[in-house]
Amino acid sequence: MLNPSEQSAHAYPDHWEADVVLRDGGTARIRPITTDDAERLVSFYEQVSDESKYYRFFAPYPRLSAKDVHHFTHHDYVDRVGLAATIGGEFIATVRYDRIDAGGRPATAPADEAEVAFLVQDAHQGRGVASALLEHIAAVARERGIRRFAAEVLPANSKMIKVFTDAGYTQKRSFEDGAVRLHLDLEPTDRSLAVQRAREQRAEARSVQRLLAPGSVAVVGAGRAPGGVGRTVLRNLVGAGFTGRVHAVNRALPEGPATLEGVPAHRSVGEIGEPVDLAVVAVPAEHIPDAVADCGEHGVRGLVVLSAGYAESGPAGRERQRALVRQARSYGMRVIGPNAFGVINTADGTRLNASLAPQLPAAGRIGLFTQSGAIGVALLSGLHRRGAGVSSAVSAGNRADVSGNDILQYWYEDPDTDVALLYLESIGNPRKFTRLARRTAAVKPVVVVKGARHSGSAPPGHAVPTTRIPHATVSALLRQAGVIRVDTVTELVDAGLLLAGQPLPGGPRVAILGNSESLGLLTYDACLTEGLRPLPPRDLTTAATPEDFRTALAGALRDDACDAVVVTAIPRIGPQGTAEPTGEGEVLAAALREARAASPAKPVVVVHVELGALADALAAATSTAPAPEHPAPAAAPAPDAAADRAPYGGTAAAARPPAAPPEPGRAPGAADDGPPAPAGAATGNIPAYPAAERAVRALAEAVRYAEWRRKAAEPGRVPEYEGIDEAGAAARIERLLGAGGAGGAGERGTTLAPDAARELLAHYGIAVRPALPAPDPDTAVDAAARLGYPVALKTTAPHLRHRPDLGGVRLDLATEEQLRTAYAELTAALGRPAELQPVVQAMVPRGVDTVVRAAIDPAVGAVLSFGLAGAPSELLGDMAHRLVPATDRDVAEQIRSVRTAPLLFGWRGSAPVDTAALEELLLRVSRLVDDHPEIVAVALEPVVVAPRGLAVLGATVRLAPPPARTDLGPRRLPSY
């Protein structure tokens, strides 16, 4: 967008531009109105009904005068601001505010109230346009120092009154001179944020639903000859029995009626002559703009772009990708891709296979999202082989627009999806993903495997925010949000298979039974490794019959001493050493199902060795048990590695056909777990695994997830502590940033001097023990006299700080003589005082040295970290992390989750330390960085935790202008 042609006092605020998803799932662009918009404004106003004009101006107002047009298009972007919502470059709604004084007259700052007014084209009313505009104009007003909105609305204008009253802001309402007078406090509230996020969820879920459940589909780029990407998708659509209308589009077709794959074929979308909900685009990248324009101008609601040649191909392709998203959004369309594999919806009322998968998968209750076509094929094949189906599947390629976040929004309320499986190579908005995953995980399992963990860069084509924290920390934070985090694709489907077909375990106690003592012991060891509590294995002997298995399993399921059962099975050996009879696997499967049907409240998994018939029978059979307590079908093992992620190997020629996909039931490179299961196998199966470790690992993930669910049902709280002066800290931070902190800050921020850091932390009740400089022995003695003996002498030089192993610390110096001797030894061994920067500090009670940190990461937000000081945290990386704001439950678990936690609780007869005081310190630090986003880093080290109380001996605080918080601002799609 260009700057206004007439210069105003303030430059055009391009950061106010945003793409938003509306209530019905379409998109619109919100931007400031400029002087170049006169003709658009007049055209927009002409399409507004007389009734809407009357509601806006309180009188008949058929047309805008030249003076009106000038007034409504000339703004200073401070005291007078106008925003427009546009589709296809044309206005569909406007909002403006004018700053006013207490008497309602035009004013300038510091007046902090403004009058606001909306006008929405009648054809777009009811789409949530006004609600989205209110969020954005309120954010603009807050940025410009406006704290309240005033609005006058006619009583008959109930829609507009509802926009204001439903927004969640604190408000006052009165009736004056025949109009409703509303006053809104623009400070965000818990309710306004909840309203905003609920609207975001409904809108984004609806936008995905429009892509997955279209009434009609056009395949743009369907070739006239068999083969090629477009023709393949067309064939798959028709072959799946799609319940809507299908059209083929190829601009090279001759004029006149034509058909491809038995459906009508056209030269353009415009020639179809009826509405099209979804277009699958498979044309070379250079022809995409024309195809998108054809779709947008004829009302297509969404696009699946299979074409390659975008960001994965380099800088030029990245710019093409940005242009694609901007163009599609300008028409109100969302995009899956580019470089996508396609979308699948197995619902009986849809049967959509708009993908390169040769067959529509069996219907099931697993949702599958991948950023890789090859991995997507492998997962679908593995699910088929293990007898599990899917509700929907999306392979998003470069995920330039629709991402895993959008799919989670859809799955959250999708009654057909009980388990969410995601293969992610990057997370574009980790802060939002964590929020959505936490909410979704509270009602259904979310299982994630992350690829490209150690490459040091995002996969080609993916836009990813810069993060400063390691991958392990991100994984820990995802687990905190309830995400079941696994390391391989095989583990992804193993866990999904169990969660989809079995109830959640009530605890970690595991019964083990089977006909092999050795396999039982392997399973027992695997349980201990995963932190479960196995009961002694029960050996049924190799001669055990299916009836023996049924009886044993039924008894274990009735036993209150166990929460889950692992059945181990090898081929039965008869009395004469004969192998299992033909059909024994099917008989054993029936026996196990019968036992489980009688006691369906506990999960059962099977470990089989050389019993392929058993695994097949378990996968193929329909369970007679009730649905598990969390909805559920499942996944299957696929390879840990797969072929190239792009469906065409990343080439720019979209018409090139993909490599032949694996035959149904066979994942490329996967181990042979048995023949394919029959298509349409039902859910509720007992999951079977070819190795004890795989079965137990999946069970352990279910145990941990169930425990998280139980705790999430009663979340912790953020306690209120005495001695917190939020206003005083804010004022001090403002002064420090304004003055450049302790030595020049600017936009880059500053690290506070020790005294400034200590004073700031004191506002939150965090006392830091003073350390007095000791540039020479006499000054050291004077410092000790002020602090009182005994004292410690230590260096603070960067290369020696927190390194007692190098001899830079002398403790328990009780006299002046000892202090002078220690000073001489220190300088003789390590260097001159000017290099060592020694300080004197009063001794504190002995305890365990720990470290407490908090930092603002651009990608995930504020993170609170804890560990033991020295080698455990620095060398071994033994740190625990929690998102801010942390609750009392969060920090209690945090300090107990580090591997060295036993040192805090009386390891080997030592005295336990005051963990309650440590938890309080962590909560105070969490509250500090949550209240003041200008504090971008805090490090307290060491924190000596004694049997009674603790002492903070060192503190570092860094201030900087607060980073942008897109999750707290108005709704917006990622920008390009």
Secondary structure, DSSP 8 states (H G I E B T S, - for coil): ----SS--SS---GGG-EEEE-TTS-EEEEEE--GGGHHHHHHHHHTS-HHHHHHHHSS---S--HHHHHHHH---SSSEEEEEEEETTEEEEEEEEEEE-TTS-B--TT--EEEEEEEE-GGGTTSSHHHHHHHHHHHHHHHTT--EEEEEE-TT-HHHHHHHHTT---EEEEEETTEEEEEEE-S--HHHHHHHHHHHHHHHHHHHHHHHS-SEEEEET--SSS-SHHHHHHHHHHHTT-SSEEEEE-TTS-SS-EEETTEEEESSGGGS-S--SEEEE-S-GGGHHHHHHHHHHTT--EEEE----SGGG-HHHHHHHHHHHHHHHHTT-EEE-SS--EEEE--TTT-EEEES-SS---EEEEEEEES-HHHHHHHHHHHHHTT--EEEEEE-TT-SSS-HHHHHHHHHH-TT-SEEEEEES--S-HHHHHHHHHHHHTTS-EEEEE-SSSSSS--TT-------S-HHHHHHHHHHTT-EEESSHHHHHHHHHHHHHS---SSSEEEEEES-HHHHHHHHHHHHHTT-EE---EE--TT--HHHHHHHHHHHHH-TT-SEEEEEE-----TTS----TTHHHHHHHHHHHHHHHSTTS-EEEEESS-HHHHHHHHHS---S---SS---------SS-S-SSTTTT-S-TTS-------TT--TT----SS---TT--S----EESSHHHHHHHHHHHHHHHHHHHHHTS-------TT--HHHHHHHHHHHHHTTTTT--GGG-EE--HHHHHHHHHTTT--B--EEE-SSHHHHHHHHHHH-SSEEEEE--TTTTT-GGGT-EEEEE-SHHHHHHHHHHHHHHH--HHHH-EEEEE-----EEEEEEEEEETTTEEEEEEEETTHHHHTS--EEEEESS--HHHHHHHHHHSTTGGGGTTGGG-----HHHHHHHHHHHHHHHHH-TTEEEEEEEEEEE-SS-EEE--EEEEE-S----TTTSS------
